[in-house]
Amino acid sequence: MPTQKPQAGATAQMMRRGLRLPHLRLIIALHDTGQISGAAHRMGMTQPAASRLLAELEQATGTPLYTRHARGVVLTEAGTLLARRSKAALHDLDDAFDDIGLLTAGAGGMVRIGTVTGPGLEIVLPTIRDIRVTYPEIAFTILVDTSDKLATALVGHEIDFYLGRLPAGFDPAAVTMRPIGTEPISLVVRDNHPLLRRHDLHLSECLAHDWVLQPPGGLMRMTVEDYLLKSGLPQPARVLNTSSLLLTLALVSETNAIAPIATSVADLYANEAKLGSRIRRLDVAQDMQVATYALIGRNPSRLNAAAERVLARIVDRIDTAAILSGN
């Protein structure tokens, strides 16, 4: 009997119909911009050329990928699925070429790390400093933001992994998590603040001043609110809301406001041997801390060789710190 040839996969069939990488990049651009003109501009082509490519892509897939409306276009369910899968596939392809570059040019490549502020200073920064000594060809992109923004960036393949927390609503099965520890919080004020002259300072005395806090719903904001509640104290009466660390430090240094920030950040700005700014830590609420954070990656993980190397170094640092602390 003649040997039966295996059936070609759907991707091979679409490639025979003319599917090419520019088609995939265009559907991603259309998903991101919501306009054919915007997608064409991102791709560096004319709008008629983009429309022609989209028509070819719909013919190759055999289904409508978008619908027009007054302000642009909306992807269909099939178009959205194709855009998201295309972004992941092209990311993997970029990683493959990064790995090829590592094989031909030594240890190098791009590593994209996300982190909340405290672990960024305590773990990410020293890891980068160490690894740059032995692998100077490795390039880094560091995204410092809140955990919800970092989780979204991870799912969107904008970062390789992050140090933070998994926000509510994200599927735990879609990620890998390695718990690290809690993040200590300190209350900071400007140098020569009146409260620095008080002996046996009580937290209640701080409530007479302005506070600079994250907007409502932020993890550090909720940590402070819960700490005050458990201490039997009211919430601050006067609050300035901002998620910007730079603006927080500027407000604290120029006014009598109080702000909770990661202790590692407070130490960096208060230490004269480091930045030596006008920021000082208050000797109060020293047991305040944000809930356990973790090293979080995608599941399954498809990292390039450089990211794998950096990830392994970060894990070693976490394990060493746990041994030294007795955890």
N, C-alpha and C positions, 0 to 999 in steps of 0.2 A: 504494500500500500504506500502511496506517496506520502511524504512527511507534510503534515499540515502546518502552514506558517502561522505564527502567533498573530493575533489581531493587533493592529497598531493602536496605541493609546490615543486619547482625545487630543493631547498636545501635538502629537505627530500628525494627526489628521488636520488640525488647524494650521500647522506649519505648511502642509501641502496646499492649503487654501490661501496661503500668502501671509500668515502671521509672522510679524517681525518685532524686534525689540522696540522700535519707535512707536508701534501700536500700544505696547504695554506702558511705555513712559507717558504717552499721551492720555491714556485713560486715567492714570494716576494724577496727572496735572489737572484733568477735568474734574476729578473727584475733589481735589484740593481747592480749586478756584471757583467751581460752579459756573464757569463761563467758557464758551469755546474760544472767544477772543483772548481771555486770560490764559487758557491752556496753550494756545498758539504762541502767545508772547513768551511764556516760560520755555517752550520748546524751540524758540527762535525760528518760527515759520509763519507764513501768512494764515489768516483765518480760512480762506478757501482750501489751502493745503491741509489744514487740520480737519476740516469737515470731510475732505476726501479720505483721509486716513481713518476717521471714525466710521465712515461708511464701509470701508474695507474690513474694519474690525468687526462690525456687526454682521457682515457677510461671512466672515471666517467663523464667528461663534454661532451664527444661525439664530440670533435672538436680539431684540432691541436692547440697547444698553443705556439709553437716556431719553428723556422727554424734555421738550422746550417749555418755558414759561416766560412771563413778561420780563423777569430780571435775569434770565440766563437759562440754565438747564438743571435738571435733577436726574441723578443716575437711577436707573431701575434697580431692583434687587439683584439682578444678574450683573449689572454694571458695577454696583457697589462691591459685590463679591469678587469680581475680576480685578477691580482696582486694589482691593486689600491684598488679595493673593499675589498680584503682580508686584506690589511694593515689597512683600516678603521675599518673593523669588528673586527680584533684582538685588535686594540686600544680600541674599545668600550668594548670588553671583559676584557681587562686589567683594564679599569675604573670600571667595575662591581665588580671585585675582590677587587679593592681599596676601593670601597664603602662598601663591606662586611667587609673589615678590619676595616673601620671606625666604623661600628656598633658593632664590637666585641672588639675593642681595644681603643675606644675613638676617639677623633678628630685627624686624621693623614692623610697621603697620600702624593703623589708627585704633585707639581704644577709647570708647565713649562711656564715661562713668557718670551716673547720677548720684546725688547725695543730699541729705538734709545737712544743715550747717555743722552741728557738733561732730558727727562722724567724719565729715569732710576734713575738718582740722585734725582730728585725733587719729584717723585711719588712712583716708585717701591721700592727704598731703604727704605724710612721711613715706607712704608706699611709693608715690611718684618720685619723691626725692631719692629713695634708695634705688629704684629700678632705672632711673636715668643714668646712674653711675655705670651699670653693667650693660644696659641696652639703650644707648642714647638715640638710636634710630626710631624708637617707638614714640609716636605722637599721641597726645592726649586731648580730648575734649571733655570738659567737666561741666556738668549742669547742676547747679545748686538751686534747689527749689523745695516746695512742699511735697509731701508724699503723694498727694493726689495727682499733681502735675508730673511727678517722676513715674508713677505707675502708667499714666497715659503715654508718656514718652517711651516706656519700655514696650508696651503693647504695639505702639506705632513703629517699632524698630529704629527709634531715634537714639537710643542708648543701648549698651550691651547688658548692663546690670545696674542696680542702684542700692544704696544703703539708706533705708528708711522704713516705712511701714506700709502694709497693704491696706488701702482704704476700703471701706465698706462698699459692696457692690461689685468688686473685682473677684473673678473666679480663682480661688486658691489652687485649683487643679491646673490652671494655666501658667503657674509660676513655680519656681523652686525657692524655698525660704530657709535661711540658716540664721536662727536667732542669735543676737549679739549681746544686748544688754540694754539697760535703761539709759536715758540721756539726762544728766543732771542739769538743773536750771538755776541761775542766779539772778537776783534782783540787782540792777546796776543804777548808779546815779553819777552825776558829774563830780569832778574833784571839788572839794570845799563845800559840798552839799550840807545843809544844816543837819541832816540826819546822821552824818558821819561823826558829828561831835557828841552824839547821844551814847551814853553807856547803858548796857542791858536793853538795847533797842527791842521793841516789841512790834510785831507785824501790824498791829492795829494803828500804830503811829504813822505808818506809811500811807494809810488810806486818806490822809488829809491832803495829799499831793496829787497832781495829775499822773496818770499812768499811760504808757504807750503800749498798746496790745495789738495782736493780730486781729483781723476782722472776726466777728462772731462765727463760730464753727471751726476756726483753726485749732489744731491740736494743742499748741502751746497755750492758746487762749483758754481752751476748755480745761487744761491742766491747772492753770492759775485759778480759774473760777471754782474748780472742785476743791483745790487746796484751801482756799479761803472759806468755802462752805464747811469743810470738815474741821476747820479751826474755829468755827462758830463766829465768823466775821462776815460783814456785808461785802458786796462787790464794790470796787472803786466807783465813786460818784462821778468823777471826771475822767473820761477815757478818750485818747487819741488813737484812732484805728489806722493801722498800716501794716502791710506784709513786707515792707522794705526794711532790711537790716540797716542799710545806709541811712535812710531817713530816721529810723529809730535812734541810732547812735547820734545823729546830728541834733535831734530834739533833746535827747538826754544831756548832751554836752553843752547846750545853750540855754537850758531851762532847769527848773527844779523837778522835772518829771522823773518818774521811776519806770523802768522797763525790765521785764523778764527776758533773758536771752540764754542761750546755751552756755554753760559754765566754761567750756573750752574757748568759746568766743570771748567771754568776759575776761578770761585770763590773758588772752592774746592782746586785748586792747588795754588792759590795766597794767600789764607787765612792762616796766620801763626798759627792760633788756630786749623787748620785742617791739611792739608799736608804741608803747609808752604814751597813750593818749590821755585825755582828761576823764576817762571812765574809771569808776571805782565800784567794787562789789560791796553790797551791804551785808553786815554780819547778822542776817536774819533769814528764816525759811531755807536753811541750808540743806534740808532733806527733800526739797521740791524736785521732782523729776518726771520726765515724760515717759510714757509706757514703752515697753521693750521694742526696739527696732531690730531689723534683720538685714542680711545680705540677700537681695531678691533678684532672680533672673528669670528668663523665659523658660517654659517647659514645652517641648524639648529645647535644650540649649544648643545653638549653632554659632559658636564664637570662633573668630579667627585665631591664629596661633598667638598673636601678640596679646589679645584679650584673655586667652586662656592663661598665658604666663602671668599677667597682672592679677587676674582673679586668684590664681594659686598663691601669689605673694600676699594678697589681702587676707585670704583664708589663714595663711601661716601667722600673720600678725594678730588676727582675731584669736586663734588658738593659743598663741603665746601669752596674750593679755589675759585670757581666761585662766591659764595655769598660774600666772603670777598673782591673780586676784583670788585664787583658790576656788573658782567656780567650776 
